[in-house]
Amino acid sequence: MIITEEQDVNSKEKDKKVIKCVVWDLDNTLWHGVLLEDEKVALRENIVNIIQTLDGRGILQSIASKNESATAIAKLEEFGLKEYFLYPQINWNSKASSLKEIASLLNIGIDAIAFIDDQLFELEEVKFSCPQILCINADEIEYIVDMPVMNPRFITEDSKLRRLTYLNDIERNSFEKEFIGTQEEFLATLNMTFVISSAQEDDLQRAEELTIRTNQLNTTGYTYSYDDLNQFRQSNKHKILISSLEDKYGNYGKIGLALVECEEVVWTLKLLLMSCRVMSRGVGTIMLNHIMKLAKSNNVRLRAEFISNNRNRMMYISYKFSGFQEVDKNGDLLILENDLRRIQPIPEYVNVKVIN
């Protein structure tokens, strides 16, 4: 049985849901048996293939299990599965609190999580506390890989490497906690390179994915299909810019996207987004400042559209911090404009490359 937020949600609305992380229970879910009663538990049939399939599609995975942590982690290592689970919550807390903690640590919305458990009580508790979560009974595990929400339209190189980029993040964060010094001094140790380029055709699958998956650092929430983006790419009245980031720990992949509508006397930023994974890296305004410089060099005014989704206030603050002022409002749509008199310099701790 699959428990959804509302039983009468129509199929079109379900298809809009994006699952970014599947969270597994352990006992009688990932494996048969109860670990604390029988250490010789056996993996559920086909479970390794299911885990690897989801991983290959760029869907992260974690654990929310009421268990003894060291024993459970040792069993996962024995099965060769430990590396697939990010921020596992193996404790005696409620499943709902564990799921909230996972969402926080991964920096994703709670509505982007699917939770799998064999206990109806646990599923109901999560459904009551976090109705946005997609709850799935363990009896349905064999059908998971066929669910529409588990099948992204495109599987990009960034998708395939997503878990590894999060593992790199864990290593960075661990080093940051131990670092003695200022935030800027820490960032300088990362040897970051930020690349901005005009989107090419082979970037468009990832560009579509970014518009669908990115909610927090997104100025409008507009989603664009591959075909939409390809039309913009070929239009002389639009610019699509895509950015990537790498540092000494590894490559973050393609993490930023901007769509600019270019009229004769005014350019309008229709969309500006940045992956949440780079929120703490101090690079969020580099793309925006680059567009401001482009507009100034082309002697045009620069406007930007902003629509609040209750989670993207950071992007509004970025616009205001960069000198944008509200000039018009139409319902939820804010129009901001920048006089381009003050453009922030690039942080010294980042090497920026622009590829035309």
N, C-alpha and C positions, 0 to 999 in steps of 0.2 A: 504494500500500500504506500502511495506517495502522498504526503500531507503537504498541501500548499497553503499559502497565506490566506486565501479565500477560496472556498470550494467552487464558487461561481466565476472565478477568473476565466476569461475566454482564452482560447488558444493563441490568439494574436498577441495578447499581453504577456503570456508565458514565454513566447518566442523572443520577446525583448529582453528577458532576463539574461544577464551575463554571469556565469559562475566562474570566479577566479580561483577559488580554493575549495577542495573537497576535504572535509574533516571526518576521519574514521574513528569509530569506537573500536576496541580491540576484542574483548571476550565475546565469543559467538558472533562476531562480525568479521573482523579481519582474519581471525582464526577460529577453529572449532574448539570449544571448551573454555574453562575458566582458569587462567594462569595460576592464581594463588591456590587453586585446588589440585591442579595437575600441571606440572611443569612441562609435560610432553604434549602440549597442545599442537595441533596440526593446522597449517594454513588452509583457508577456504579454497576450494577448487577454482582455478583460473585467476586467483587474486593477483598474482604477480603480473600476469599479462594485462589485467585491468589497470593496475597502478602504473605500469610502464606506458600504456596507451595514453592515459590521462596526462602523464608527465610529458610525453612527446607532443601533445597538443598544447602545451604551455599552461595547463591547469595545475596550480600549486596544490599540495596536499599536506595535511597535518593530522594530529590525533587529539581527541578529547576522550580520555578514558579514566574511570575510577579504578586505580590500580596502584601497586607499589612501583614507583618510578624506575629505580635501578633494575629491578627484575624484568620489567616490561622492555626497557631499552636494551638490556642484554639479549632478550629473546628476539627483538627486531634485528639486532646485529647478527645473531645466529642465522636468521632467515635471509640476511643480506638486503634488508629493506630500510634500515635506519636512515640512510642518506636521502630517501625520498620525502621525509617528513620534516617540515620546517616548524620550529617553535612548538614541539609536541607538549600538550598539557596533560600530564599523567599525574593525577593527584586525587584528592577526595572532595574537591569542590563540585558545585553544580555544573552540569554540562553547559548551561547557558553562560555562566561566568567564564568558563574555559573558552567558549567560542568567541565571546567578546574580547578576551585577552588575545586570542589568535588574530582576530581582525585588527586590533590595535597594533600588534607587533608587525604585521604584514602591511599596515597602513592601507587597508582596503575597507570598503563599506561592508557592514554586516549583511546587507542584502546580496552580496556577491559570494556568499558561502552556502554550500550544501553540506548537510550533516547526515551521516549514516549510522544507525544504531539498531540493535535487535530488540531493545526494550521499548514497548509502547509508552510506558511511563516517562522515559527519558525524552522521547520524541515529543510527547505532549507538553512536557515541561519547557522544552526549547521553543515549541510553537507558541506557547503562552507568553514566555518572556521575550522572545525575539521572533515575532511573526514574519519578519522579512526573510528569514532563513528558509531555504528549501530543505525540508526534512524527508528522508528516505528510509524506509524500513529495510533492514538487512536482507529480507526475503527477495528484494528487488535488485540486488547487487548485479546479477548477471545482465540486467538490461541497462545499466548505467551508461555504458559507452555509446549506446544508441539514442540516448535522450538528446533532443535538440539543443538544450542548454549546455551539453557537454561536447558539442560539435561546433567549434568556431568555423566561420566561413572559410578563413584562410589559416594555414599553419605556416608562419613565417620563421625565418632564422631566429628572430628575437623570441618567438614562442618556444622554440626548441631549447633555447638556452636560458629560459626564464628562471628555472630553479637554481641554476648555477649562478646567475646574477644575484639572486637573493642570498645564496651562500657567501658570495663575495661581500655582500652588504653586512652580513653577520660578522665577518672577519674585520671589516672596516670599523664597525661599531664597537667591537671589542677593543680594537686598538685605540679608538677615540676615548673610551672610558678610562684607559690607562694613561692617556697623554696628559702631560703637565704643561699648560700654556693656554694661550687664547684660542678662540675658534679660528681666527684667521691663520694663526701659526700652525694649527693642525691641518687646515685645508691646504696650506702651502706644502705640507709633506706628501700630499697625495699625487702631485705631478699631473694635474688634470689637463686634458686637451678636449676642448669643446669645438665641434665642427658644425658649421652651418652651410647647407648647400641647397640649390634648387632641386626640388623633388624630381626624380627620374621615374620612368615607368615601373622599374623594378622596386621602387620604394612605396608604391601605392597600396599594396596589400597591407603593409605595416601601417601606413598612414590611415587607412580605413579602420584598422584595429585600434589605433590610438584614439580615434574619435569615439569609438564604441566603449572602450574600456576606461578612459580617463574622465573622472567626474570631479575630483577635488580641485586640481590645478587646471581648470578649463573655463574659459571666459564666457562661453555661451551655451555649451552643451549641444551644439549642432553636431549631428552625425552625417557623414558623407560616405556614399558608396564608392567603390573602386571606379565605377563608370563616371560618377560625378567628379571625382578628383582628377580623372584622366582628361575630362573636358576642360576643367580649370587649368590643368597643366599645359594644354595646347592653346589656351586662350591668351591673346595678347593684352587682355584686360585684367588678368589675374596673376598673382605670384603664389606659388606654394613653396614654402621653405621647410626643410626638415633638419633636425639637429641630432647629433649623437655625442656621447661622452665616454671617455675612457680615463682610467688612472692606473696607478701602479698595481692595483689589485685585480684589474680586469676591465672588460668592456661592458658598459651599461647598455649598449645597443642604441637603436633609434629612440630617443626619449622626448623629442619636442616637435611640434608642428604648428605652422602658422599659415593662414589663408588671407591674402590681401587682395581686395578688389581695387583696381587701379583706374580711376577716372582721370580726366584731363587736369583738373585742378585740386582734386582731393582723393586721397587713398583711404580705404576703410578696412581696418582689421576685422574680418568677419569671425575669425577663430584664432585663438592662441591657447595652446595647451602644453603642459609639461608633465611627464611622468612623476608620480608621487615619490618614486624611489630617489629622486635627486633633490627633494625638498630641502634637505639640510646641507646641501653642497654649495649653496651660495651662487648658483648659476642661473637662477630662475629668470632674471631680467636681461640676460645677455642677448637672447633672441629679440626681445622687445627693443632694446637699445640699438641693435643692428638695423631693425626696420625703421626706427626713428632717423637714423643716419641716412638710410636710403631715401626716405621721403624728403629730408632736408636737401640732399644733393640733387634731387629731381625737382626742387622748388614747388612742392605740392603740400597742401595741408594734410594732416594725418588725424583721422578719426578712428574710433574703436567702438565695437558693440560689446555690451555686457548684459548677461541675463543671470540673475541669482538663482541657484538651485539649493540654497541653504547649506551647501558644503564647499562652495568655491569662493568664499569671502577673501581668501588669501590673494586671488587673482585681482579682485577689485582693489585691494590694498596695494598690489604691485603697480596697477595703473595709476593710482593716486600718487604713490611714492615717486613715480616716474614723471609726474607733472601733468597728467591728464585731468581735465575738468569736465564735469557734466554740462552738456549744452542742449540736450533734448531728452525727452522721455516719451515712450509710446507703450502704455501698459507695463509689462515687465521688462521691456527692452530699454536699456539706457544707452545713450549716445554720448561718448566722451571725445574730447579733442585736446591735442597737445600743440602748444605754440612752437615747439622744437627749439626753444632758446636754451634749454638745459638738458644735456644728454650725459648720463652718468658714464664715467670711464669704466673700462673693463677691469674687474678685480685683478690685482697683480698675481694672485695665486692660480690663475687660469690662463692657459695658452689657447687663444681662439684662432681657428682657421676658417676662412670663408672660401668656399668653392663655388664658382659661378657656372 
